[in-house]
C-alpha cells in the first residue's frame, strides 16, 4: 500500500470532498493499485475579487477502490487511468 500525494484543482476537490465525485482521472504514471491511499493538495483556490491563488494540503485520506486502465476501446488513452476512490473516515 502506497500513499500518493496529488494536486487537485479546488473546483474538483469540492466535489470529491462532498463525495459527489467518487473517481479521479489521472495520468497513469505512479502504478496506482487498489488499496493505495491518496492525500490531495488543493491548488488554484481563488480568494476575493483580486483572485489571489493559494494552495493547501488536506488532512482527508482517500482509498483507491478500483483502477480502470488499458481501456482504449472506450476512449481511455493508454497513458491514463480512472481511479475509484472512497473517503476514509477519521477516527
Secondary structure, 3 states (H helix, E strand, C coil): CCEEEEEEEHHHHHHHHCCCCCEEEEECCCCCCCCCEEEEEEEEEEECCCCEEEEEEEEEEEEEEEEECCCHHHCCCCCEEEEEEEECCCC
